[in-house]
């Protein structure tokens, strides 16, 4: 606190004699410390998003499948819109999410949004307003967006850069009642960065490198007739070596005639004095297979996907596939869909002048139907509850047409 007071004292001395500024407003006392880093200058991401996307999503099958599974599943979850706890069947916000722009449907838009969050830890959404109402939504590539902090250290704008050209997009709400900020930044929690999120793929980066290295080792092994190299022994006599010309000719013949998958199993024809000594793999050498599977399990762990669903052997901790699938939806999909729906409602809701909230509809997920059936069975057997209380316990409202049973807030 002593450092904060010293900084505040310096600011007050610097402002002595100036005209009285605008009225005071609430702000974080720690914001001035963030501002010291560099006001109105882009804060560059400390990692290489392109490398993570290329080595992970584009090259590694475990990362690719985990990201696709979570993004596709989360995008398929229906979103339910509420106004003061009352479900709305039709609303302009629902129409906007169903058709965010002329090139994408709602599922495609949300899948890209979730994919960016999982690979980069950040997702940036841009809205285009017409007459004060959002009419289009676009997901921006995270590697093209840089956060610009304001005087208090919090983001005031975003720089979007493509092909050397930069456009600055404001993070402040548009003027007027119900104004919406042009850009919304969604990020996963990062304990060491004030402005950027932390991607799951970063936590699994070492395991990712091990898995990719094992795949490269397998490829090299196949390129060398699917077995380790041996020793070509020249036994023409003591102190007799091959001449440089003989050595180069022999090496060229081995590379052109006996290496590669196409030459696998081809017999080796040796001239006088040459003998081939093959080398076998020891049990220790074979540990790389288990190391690859362990790396795959750690990658799946970082994303919250049960290894059983990815076909990774040796880690069937769930009794069956259905149990693993329910754990996947509960631990990986629904939390991501829920937080994203909440952020969308908080961002776009004020434009419609209503107190709106978005929630994922878990009842519409087929993988969780057994849980829903068990809940209905338990509630149905509760004789001490009325019919309307049972309906509310499973997520439905009271029956319409009876004013005495309608809650006061409706």
N, C-alpha and C positions, 0 to 999 in steps of 0.2 A: 504493500500500500504506500510505502514511503516513496517509491519510484513514481507511482501514479500522481502523488501530490506534487512532486517536483515538476513533472511535466505540465500539470495543470497550472502551477505557479508561473512557469515560463510562458504559457499561452496567455495568462491574464496580464502579465507585464507587457507582452508584445501588443496587446489590444488596448492598452491605456491611452486615453486621449482620442480614441476613435469615436465615431458617432455610435449611438446605441443601436445595436443590431435588432433582428427580429426577436419576438418573444421566445423564451426558453422552452425547450421541449425535452421529453424524456429520451435518454440515449444511454447506451452501455458505457460505463466508465472505462472498460477495457478496450473500447474501440479505438481510442487514441494510440494505444500501443500497436494495434494493427496498422494504423495509418502511417506510423514511422517507417514501415517497410518500403513505402513508395506510393504516394498518392497519385491516382489517375494513371498509373502505369500497369500494363498487363502483368499478372502473376503467372509465370509459365509453369506448366505442369511438370513435376519432377520425374516423370517416367515417359517412356516411348510407347505411346498407344499403338502406333503402327507395328512395332515389333511384337507387342503382346498379341495383337490381332493376327499377325502373319504367322508367328510361331505357335500360337495357341489355337485360335479358331480355324485358321486356314490350313494348318498342317497336322494338328493333333486330333485324332478321332475321338478321344475321350472328352476333351474340351468342347469340340464341335457338337457332339451329341448332347452333352450336358446343357450347353447354352440353348440349343434348339429345343430340347425337351421342356426346359423351364419357360422360355419365351413363348413357344407355341401353346403350352398349357395355360399360362397366365393370360395370353391374349384371347383364349377361348372362353374364359370365365365371363358370364354376363354381368353387367354392372347395373345395379338398381339405384334409381334416383329417389331421394326422399326430400320432402319439404316439411319441416317441423314434425318429423316422425311419420308423415303421411306419404305413402308410396305414390309416385307419379308414373302413369303408364305412357304418357306422351309429353314431351317437353323439347324446346329448341336445343337444349344442351345434349339431350340424348340423340337428336338428329345430327348434331355436329360431331359427336363421337362415332356415330355409325358411318358418317361420310365426312372425314376430316378435311379432305381436299379432293380435287378432281382426278388425281392419279392413284389414290389409295382408298381401300375400304377400311373400316374400323379395325378389323383384325390385323391387317397388314401394318397399319400405323402403330398399333400397340405392340406387335411383335418386334418391330424395329426399335421402339422405345425400350422394351425390356432387354433386347439384345445389347444395346449401347450401355445400359446400366450394368449388365453382367460382365461385359468385356472391358469397359473403360471405368466403371464405377461412377460415371456421370452421364446424364442425358439432358439435352437442351431442347425445349419446345418453343416454337415461335407461333404466335397467333396473329392473324390478319383481321382487323376490324372493319366493319362497314356500318356507318351510322351508330357507332358506339357499341356494336354487338360483334363478338367474335364470329367470323364466318369460315375461317380456314385454320387448320393446325398443321404444322410441319415439324418433323424431328430433324435436328441439325447434327451433323457429324461432330462428335466430341473433340477430335483432334484439330478441328478448324476453329474452335471457340476458346477464347481466353477471357478470364475474369478480370474486370477492371475495378479495383476497390476505390471507394470514395474517400472523403476527408475523414470519416470516422472509421475507416477500415472495412466497412461492409460493402459488398458489391453494389455498384451504381450503374454499371453498364457491362456489355459483353462485346468483345471484338471478334468478328467473324471474318476469317481470312481465307481466300481462295485465289490461287495463281498470282500471288503478289498484291492483290487488291484487298483492302480491309474496309468493312462496314461496321460502324459502332451502333449497337442496339441497346436501348435503354432498359434498365432493370426496374425503373420506377413506374408506378401506375400512370396510365394516360390521364390527362386533366379531365375534370368533370366527375359527376356522381356516378359511381359504379365503374370507374375506369379500371382497366386491366393492364398489367404490365405486358409489354410486347414479348418478353422472353421469360420462361420459367426454367430454373435450374433444379433438376432432381439429382440427388447424389446419395451414395451409400456412405455410411459413417467412416470417417478417417480420423484416427486419433492424433495424427501428426501434421495435419494440413488444415488451414482455416478455410480454404476456398474450394478444394477439390475432394471428390470421393475416392474410396478405396475399392478396387475391383477384386472379386474373388479369385480371379486368375493370377493376381499378384501374389496372394498368399500361397498359391500352389506353383510358383514359378520354378523353384528348385526341382520339384517333382516333375514338372513339365519338361525341364531340360533332361532329366534322367530318362523319361519315357521316350522323348525324341531321339536321344543318343542311342537307346537300345534298339529303336527302329532302324536307325542308320547302321548300327552294327549288324543287324540281321540282313539288311540290304547288301552290305559289303560281303557278308559271308556267302550269300547267294551268288554274287558276282564272282566269287572265287570257288565255284563248283560245290557250294554248300558244305564245305568242310574247311577246317583250319589249314594253314600252310604247312608244308612239310620241309624236309631238308634234302637237298640234292647233293649227294656225297660223291666226290671224285677220288677214286682210289687207284690211280695208275701207278702209284709208287711214292716212296718218301721224297719229300722236297720237290715234288713236281706239281706245278700249278697250271691252270689254264691260261692261255695267252689272252690279252685284252680282246683280240678279235674273236676268239672262241667264246669268251665269257659273254660278250655282247650278242653274238649269234644265238647262243643257248637261251639267254634271257628273252630275246625277241621271239624265239620259237615257242617258249612256254607261255608268254603273254598272248600270242596270236592263236595258238593251236589248242591250248588246254585250260585257259581261264574263261570264266563266264558261264551262265546257266546253259547256254547253247552247247557247250563242250563238256557238260557234266557227264561223268562216267566214261569218257573217252580214254582208252588205254594209252599209257605213256611209253613211247618208244625211245629207249636209251642206247647210246653208243657205248663203246668199250670204256670201262673204267668208271662209269656213272652208276650210281645206285640211289634209289628214292626211299627216304625214311619218313613215312607218314607220322603226323602228330595227332593224337586223339584229345578230345575234350575231357578234362578231369571234372569230378563233381563240383569242385570250387568254380571252375570256368562256367558251369551251367547255372550258377547262382544269378546270372544276369536275367534269366527268365522270371524268377521270383521277384527280383528287384524291379523289373518292368511292371509286374502285376501290383506290387506294393505302391509304386509311383502312381499307377492308375487309380488305386483306391484312395490315395491322398488327394488326387485331383477331384474325384467325385465327392470326397468329404468337404472340400473347400466350397463346392457349389451346393451342398446339401442334398445331393442325389444319391439314393441307396445304390451301392455298387451292383446289386442284383439286377437292377433295371438297365444297367449298361453292359451286362454280360461279362462282368469282371469275375474271374473264378477265385475261390478261396475265401470269400467273405459273405457267406449266406447267413447273416445274423438274424434275418427275418424268417418266420416259420413258413411263409408262403409268399407268392408274388403279390397277392391282393393286399397283404399287410404292408409290404414294402411300398406298394403304389399309394396306399392311404398316407403313409408317412411322407412320401414325396409331395403329395398335394398339401398336407398340413404344414410341413416344415419349410418347404421351398417355394411353393407356388402361391398359396393364399396370402402369406405375409407380404410378398412382393406386390401382388395385385391390390391388396388392401391399402398399403401405403401410397401406391400410385393413384388409386381412385380418390383417396383423401386429398392428395396434393392437387389433382385436377379440379376437384370441387372448390377448394380454397382459392385457387387461381382464377377460375372462370366464373364461379358462382356470383360474385358481386356485379358482373355485367348484366345479370338478369334481375337484379333488385330483389332477390329472394334468399331466404336462408336454406341453402341446398346442401345436401350431402350425398356422396356416392359410396356405395358399398358393393363388394363382390357378392354374387348370389351363390352361396355354397350349396343351397338346395338343388341347384341345377347341375351339379357335378355328379356324373354317374359313378365315379370311383368312390364317392362318399355315401352312396345310397344305403349301404349296410348300416352306417352310423345313424343316418336319418331314420331308417326303419326301427332301429333299436330305441331311439329317442321317442318315436311315436308310440311304440309298444309300452314303454315305461310310463309315459304321460297318460296314455289311454287307460292304464290299469290303476291310476291314482283316483280312487273314488272320492276323495275329499276335495277335489277340484271341480268347479263348474265347467260347462262346455266352453264358455268364453275364456275362462282362465286357461284351459287346456290349449285353446287356439293361440292365445298369446304366448304360452310357454314354448310352442313350436314355431313361433315367428309369424303367425297370422293375426289379423285384427279381429275384433268382435264382429258378430253378425250384424249386417246392416238392417235398418228398419225398426230398431228398438232404441228410441232416444235415451231411455234410462240406462242403457248399457254402453253408450258412447262416452269415452273419457272426456273430461273437461277441456283438455288441450286440443281436442279435435273439433 
